[in-house]
Amino acid sequence: MVTKMSDIKNVILITVDCLRADYVGCIGERKITPNIDKLARKSIVFTRAFANGPGTNQSFPAILTSTYFFLHGGMRLLPYYATLAEVLSNNGFKTVAFHSNPFLSKNLGWNKGFNEFYDFMDAIKSPSAFVTRQQSRSLVGKLTSLVSKILLANRSVRMQRLLKKIYYKFSHLQIPYLEGRRLNEQVVGWLEKNRDEKIFLWMHYMDPHYPYVPPEEYLLDFSSREEAFEFNLSIDYENPSRDEEVEILRKLYVGEVRYVDTCIGEFLQYLEDKNLLEDSLILLTGDHGHAFMEHGRFGHAYDILYNEVLHVPLIFHGLGFSKNVDTFVQLLDVPPTVVDVFGIKKPRDFMGESLLPIIEGSEPVIPIFSESAKPDLVNLRYNLGQKVISCIWNGYKLVINKLRNTTELYDINMDFEERKNLVGVEVDVYNDLRSLIEKHLDRVAFSRKMLNLKRKI
């Protein structure tokens, strides 16, 4: 049986940007994450967990609110839905967050439910942070915001790349996020002052995100981090032109994964040394993965819904036993699982289901939806009329991309790398999954309509 709340004091949610499941040793074949693998040996490891969107904006509504991206429709988290932090805060937890992802800043509403929220937006140097922190109503803030939006609105990829290069040069090639060890320092400093509290801690590592500039001891093929940074800026990140460029970027990515694994190991060692590990529920996951041209695309663009981007690690430590679970699951189910562990009634807003029955051996077949749409960076929103959606159900995956007018169906039990499109072959399966998508979109549209009515009342 799963350990219940009487044996657990704290909840620690560790998320890692751009962390692919197949680059984590306990799930894939690469042996580059010894510290995560050590944790996994005493944990529940979901080997086939999927993000509910291909990027931070699309995935984190599921992770923190158990709602779908389409309900929010933008880069701001709508305040009308309960967050996991809010639920736990209302049940006696002190809630705190540490991260440096501009798209998760308090300016965009992601601090809802947290007693303390540290996003370091005033300290980090990145184009995204530059835009998201310009929320001031002052004249300077408005002018800066206008300039930022004009730059982002430029539709030329070449021009955007040039503007980014100029920005990073101007910031003296400063790493555009709080690096892993500095994040650890911030978290440990806070824990030293709050060790007697019952806490919900969320910490988000950014290191495997572009630009790939791992510390020197994790760096291959370059003599310095500055040289690696220059290489990142020299190529067309959206579409590398040569295989050699992709392989160099992959090596840099591997270096970042190795580094973030070391940081996670050092943090877990701190918890163990302070006797905080065994009475804590530790959750570790990635918000999404990253493509290395497996389907002719690089990165985690808004319309990439292949498994190299959606397949993420999901590890639960502290439930009393260890096992690998191969059932298809989704990040939408993380908040309901946490509240179930503590015997808290699931909020009506939560759209996922607890994973405890699956952990204990049941095999429900629940559709998994991943959503995205074309971004409108000027208004920090997405155009939901130009959407991309996938559905995983009963071992198959259907991807409908309205931007590219493509439809793809894969048997991911037999073809997890999604090489053989079965549209036109498995007609009944295609119809079943398309029907599930249509019902899901109807449900989301109804929820948005009800929300709009509530706003007017």
Secondary structure, DSSP 8 states (H G I E B T S, - for coil): ----GGG--EEEEEEETT--GGGSTTTSS----HHHHHHHTTEEEEEEEE-SSSSHHHHHHHHHHS--HHHH-BSS--TTS--HHHHHHTTT-EEEEE---GGGSGGGTTTTT-SEEE--TTT---HHHHHHT----SHHHHHHHHHHHHHHH---HHHHHHHHHHHHHHTTT--SS--HHHHHHHHHHHHHHHTTS-EEEEEEE-TTSSS----GGG--S-SSHHHHHHHHHHS-TTS-SSHHHHHHHHHHHHHHHHHHHHHHHHHHHHHHHTT-STTEEEEEEES---EESTTS-EE--TT--SHHHHEEEEEEESSS--EEE-S-EEGGGHHHHHHHHTT----TT--S--SHHHHTT------EEEEEEEEETTTTEEEEEEEEEEEEETTEEEEEETTTTEEEEEETTT-TT--S--TTTSHHHHHHHHHHHHHHHHHHHHHHHHHHHHHH-
